[in-house]
Amino acid sequence: MVDLRPYVALFRGQARSLTSYRASFALELSTNVFATVMDVATVLVLFRVSRTLGGFTLHEALLVVGLSSCAFAAADLAVGNIERIKFYVRTGLLDAVLVRPLGALPQLLLMDLPLRKASRCAFGTGVLVVAAATAGIEWTPGRVALVVAAPLAGMVFFSAIFVVSAAVAFWWVETGEIGNAFTYGGRDFTSYPITVYSGWFRRLFAYGMGFAFVAYYPALALLGRADPLGLPVWVGYASPSVAVVAAVAATAVWRVGIRHYRSTGS
């Protein structure tokens, strides 16, 4: 059985450090919600010039935004700081992590804990709650379960994307914006119905990489709408399965990356 006490102690230490300056921490909480607010604001602006977006009404589109924002914000809070692994590899600080008798990934997730991002998670959850309440959903036990499971599955999916993007640093330290293209780019992609995209772009990101299962298909299932792109109704409930596949793939990539790592020292 895994002893969680060292990880709990590390979490408490990081939390005390971050909240020791309360005014600064409160300011960071308030400013970090801006990115999620802009996701919602962008959709509202689009509906000032159009009555529908990809065949979705305003309230239906907000449901997509709510599912996406809630999932991404939770993943960013939980594992977003894994992006700093480039710095740890370049400076050799990763060596100190690897020599400890603890899992490397949990340690890295608890280092520089981004508690300031909790406001994004709270706002994203609020958007989802409001959107679900105003989208005209006919609630059934299955849809109640889905509205809870879909954001959690989306969180796991985005967490996997964060980990895979960060693991590239084991081979190529100066990854530039490659990781952001799939993490923050994925957030932007899932904030809209995939019917607004077309061609190879939609096939690659929506189906090839699975981003369509974060918000679009769960939203269709919640709304009781058929997929205009032709996939069956049950696909709307497939997000947990897709998240499991993504998590397994991310775990494999991470393990290969750790084995590939060579210390920067002599």
C-alpha positions as CSV (number, residue, x, y, z in Angstrom):
1,M,0.0,0.0,0.0
2,V,1.3,3.4,-0.9
3,D,2.2,5.7,2.0
4,L,0.5,9.0,1.3
5,R,1.9,10.8,4.3
6,P,5.0,12.3,2.6
7,Y,2.8,13.6,-0.3
8,V,0.3,15.1,2.2
9,A,3.2,16.8,4.1
10,L,4.5,18.2,0.8
11,F,1.1,19.5,-0.1
12,R,0.6,21.2,3.3
13,G,4.0,22.8,3.1
14,Q,3.4,24.2,-0.4
15,A,-0.1,25.4,0.6
16,R,1.3,27.2,3.7
17,S,4.0,28.8,1.6
18,L,1.5,30.1,-1.0
19,T,-1.0,31.4,1.5
20,S,1.4,33.1,3.9
21,Y,0.9,36.4,2.1
22,R,-2.9,36.6,2.1
23,A,-3.4,39.8,0.2
24,S,-1.1,38.7,-2.6
25,F,-2.7,35.3,-2.8
26,A,-6.2,36.8,-2.9
27,L,-5.1,39.1,-5.7
28,E,-3.7,36.1,-7.7
29,L,-6.9,34.2,-7.2
30,S,-9.0,37.1,-8.6
31,T,-6.7,37.7,-11.6
32,N,-6.3,34.1,-12.6
33,V,-10.0,33.7,-13.4
34,F,-9.6,36.1,-16.3
35,A,-8.7,33.4,-18.9
36,T,-11.9,31.4,-18.2
37,V,-14.0,34.6,-18.2
38,M,-12.7,35.4,-21.6
39,D,-13.7,32.0,-23.0
40,V,-17.3,32.7,-22.0
41,A,-17.1,36.3,-23.1
42,T,-15.9,35.3,-26.6
43,V,-18.9,33.1,-27.1
44,L,-21.3,35.8,-25.9
45,V,-19.7,38.2,-28.4
46,L,-20.1,35.7,-31.2
47,F,-23.8,35.5,-30.4
48,R,-24.1,39.3,-30.8
49,V,-23.7,38.8,-34.5
50,S,-25.2,35.3,-35.0
51,R,-28.3,33.5,-33.6
52,T,-26.5,30.1,-33.8
53,L,-23.0,28.8,-33.6
54,G,-22.4,25.6,-35.5
55,G,-26.1,24.8,-35.1
56,F,-26.1,25.5,-31.4
57,T,-28.1,28.2,-29.6
58,L,-26.6,30.4,-27.0
59,H,-27.6,28.3,-24.0
60,E,-26.5,25.1,-25.8
61,A,-23.1,26.6,-26.7
62,L,-22.7,27.8,-23.1
63,L,-23.1,24.2,-22.0
64,V,-20.2,23.2,-24.3
65,V,-18.1,26.1,-22.9
66,G,-19.1,25.1,-19.3
67,L,-18.0,21.4,-19.8
68,S,-14.8,22.5,-21.4
69,S,-13.9,25.2,-18.9
70,C,-14.7,23.1,-15.9
71,A,-12.6,20.2,-17.2
72,F,-9.6,22.3,-18.3
73,A,-9.5,24.5,-15.2
74,A,-9.6,21.4,-12.9
75,A,-6.8,19.8,-14.9
76,D,-4.7,23.0,-14.9
77,L,-5.1,23.2,-11.1
78,A,-4.1,19.6,-10.6
79,V,-1.3,19.1,-13.0
80,G,-0.7,22.3,-14.9
81,N,2.6,23.0,-13.2
82,I,4.1,19.9,-14.8
83,E,4.9,22.4,-17.6
84,R,7.9,23.5,-15.4
85,I,9.7,20.2,-16.0
86,K,11.6,22.0,-18.8
87,F,13.2,24.1,-16.2
88,Y,13.9,21.2,-13.9
89,V,15.6,19.2,-16.7
90,R,17.6,22.1,-18.0
91,T,18.9,23.0,-14.5
92,G,19.4,19.5,-13.2
93,L,16.8,19.9,-10.4
94,L,15.0,16.8,-11.7
95,D,18.0,14.8,-10.3
96,A,17.0,15.8,-6.8
97,V,13.4,14.6,-7.4
98,L,14.5,11.2,-8.8
99,V,16.8,10.3,-5.9
100,R,14.0,10.7,-3.3
101,P,12.1,7.5,-2.4
102,L,8.9,8.9,-3.8
103,G,7.2,8.9,-7.2
104,A,8.6,11.5,-9.5
105,L,5.4,12.6,-11.1
106,P,3.5,13.2,-7.8
107,Q,6.4,15.2,-6.4
108,L,6.5,17.4,-9.5
109,L,2.8,18.0,-9.3
110,L,3.1,19.1,-5.7
111,M,6.1,21.4,-6.4
112,D,5.1,25.0,-7.0
113,L,1.5,24.1,-6.4
114,P,-0.7,26.5,-8.4
115,L,-3.5,27.0,-5.8
116,R,-4.0,30.5,-7.3
117,K,-5.8,28.7,-10.2
118,A,-8.5,27.5,-7.9
119,S,-10.6,30.5,-8.9
120,R,-10.6,29.3,-12.5
121,C,-11.9,25.9,-11.4
122,A,-14.7,27.6,-9.3
123,F,-15.7,29.9,-12.1
124,G,-15.7,27.1,-14.7
125,T,-17.9,24.9,-12.4
126,G,-20.3,27.9,-11.9
127,V,-20.6,28.3,-15.7
128,L,-21.4,24.6,-16.1
129,V,-24.0,24.7,-13.4
130,V,-25.7,27.8,-14.9
131,A,-25.5,26.4,-18.4
132,A,-27.0,23.0,-17.4
133,A,-29.8,24.8,-15.5
134,T,-30.7,27.0,-18.5
135,A,-30.1,24.7,-21.5
136,G,-33.5,23.0,-21.3
137,I,-32.2,19.6,-20.4
138,E,-34.7,16.9,-19.7
139,W,-33.1,15.3,-16.7
140,T,-32.8,11.5,-16.4
141,P,-30.6,9.4,-14.1
142,G,-28.2,8.8,-17.0
143,R,-27.9,12.5,-17.7
144,V,-27.4,13.4,-14.1
145,A,-24.6,10.9,-14.0
146,L,-23.1,12.3,-17.2
147,V,-23.1,15.9,-16.1
148,V,-21.0,14.8,-13.2
149,A,-18.8,12.3,-15.0
150,A,-18.1,14.3,-18.2
151,P,-16.2,17.2,-16.4
152,L,-14.2,14.6,-14.4
153,A,-13.4,12.6,-17.5
154,G,-12.4,15.9,-19.3
155,M,-10.1,16.7,-16.4
156,V,-8.4,13.3,-16.7
157,F,-8.1,13.8,-20.5
158,F,-6.6,17.3,-20.2
159,S,-4.3,16.1,-17.5
160,A,-3.0,13.4,-19.8
161,I,-2.4,16.0,-22.5
162,F,-0.4,18.1,-20.0
163,V,1.7,15.2,-19.0
164,V,2.4,14.1,-22.5
165,S,3.3,17.6,-23.6
166,A,5.6,18.0,-20.6
167,A,7.3,14.7,-21.2
168,V,8.6,16.0,-24.6
169,A,11.2,17.8,-22.5
170,F,12.9,14.5,-21.8
171,W,13.9,14.4,-25.5
172,W,13.8,18.1,-26.4
173,V,14.2,20.6,-23.6
174,E,13.5,23.7,-25.6
175,T,10.0,22.6,-26.6
176,G,8.8,26.2,-27.1
177,E,5.1,26.5,-27.7
178,I,4.6,22.8,-28.8
179,G,3.0,21.8,-25.5
180,N,0.8,24.9,-25.3
181,A,-0.6,24.1,-28.8
182,F,-2.2,21.0,-27.4
183,T,-3.0,22.1,-23.9
184,Y,-4.3,25.6,-24.2
185,G,-5.0,25.1,-27.9
186,G,-7.1,22.0,-26.9
187,R,-9.0,24.2,-24.4
188,D,-9.9,26.7,-27.1
189,F,-10.8,23.9,-29.6
190,T,-13.2,22.3,-27.1
191,S,-14.9,25.5,-26.2
192,Y,-16.9,25.5,-29.4
193,P,-19.1,22.9,-31.1
194,I,-16.8,20.9,-33.4
195,T,-19.3,21.6,-36.3
196,V,-17.6,25.0,-36.6
197,Y,-14.5,23.2,-37.8
198,S,-14.1,21.2,-41.0
199,G,-11.8,19.0,-43.0
200,W,-8.6,17.5,-41.8
201,F,-8.4,19.9,-38.8
202,R,-11.6,18.5,-37.3
203,R,-10.7,14.9,-38.1
204,L,-7.3,15.3,-36.4
205,F,-8.2,17.1,-33.3
206,A,-11.8,16.1,-32.7
207,Y,-11.4,12.4,-33.5
208,G,-7.8,11.6,-33.9
209,M,-6.8,13.2,-30.6
210,G,-10.2,12.8,-28.9
211,F,-11.0,16.4,-28.1
212,A,-14.5,16.0,-29.3
213,F,-15.3,13.8,-26.3
214,V,-14.4,16.5,-23.8
215,A,-17.5,18.7,-24.2
216,Y,-19.2,18.4,-27.6
217,Y,-20.5,14.8,-27.4
218,P,-21.4,15.0,-23.7
219,A,-23.3,18.2,-24.5
220,L,-25.2,16.5,-27.3
221,A,-26.1,13.6,-25.0
222,L,-27.3,16.0,-22.3
223,L,-29.4,18.0,-24.7
224,G,-30.8,14.8,-26.3
225,R,-29.7,15.9,-29.8
226,A,-28.5,13.7,-32.6
227,D,-25.0,14.2,-33.9
228,P,-25.2,16.2,-37.1
229,L,-21.9,14.6,-38.1
230,G,-23.6,11.1,-38.0
231,L,-22.1,9.3,-34.9
232,P,-24.6,7.3,-32.8
233,V,-26.1,8.6,-29.5
234,W,-24.1,6.4,-27.2
235,V,-20.9,8.3,-28.2
236,G,-22.0,11.1,-25.9
237,Y,-21.4,8.8,-23.0
238,A,-18.0,7.6,-24.1
239,S,-15.9,10.4,-22.5
240,P,-14.9,8.3,-19.5
241,S,-13.6,5.6,-21.7
242,V,-11.7,8.1,-23.9
243,A,-10.2,9.6,-20.7
244,V,-9.0,6.2,-19.5
245,V,-7.3,5.6,-22.9
246,A,-5.6,9.0,-22.7
247,A,-4.4,8.4,-19.1
248,V,-2.9,5.0,-20.1
249,A,-1.2,6.5,-23.1
250,A,0.2,9.4,-20.9
251,T,1.4,7.0,-18.3
252,A,3.3,5.0,-20.9
253,V,4.9,8.1,-22.5
254,W,5.9,9.4,-19.0
255,R,7.6,6.1,-18.1
256,V,9.5,6.0,-21.3
257,G,10.6,9.6,-20.9
258,I,11.8,9.0,-17.3
259,R,13.8,6.0,-18.5
260,H,15.2,8.1,-21.3
261,Y,16.3,11.0,-19.0
262,R,20.0,11.5,-18.6
263,S,21.3,13.8,-15.8
264,T,22.7,17.1,-16.8
265,G,25.7,16.5,-14.4
266,S,28.9,14.7,-15.2
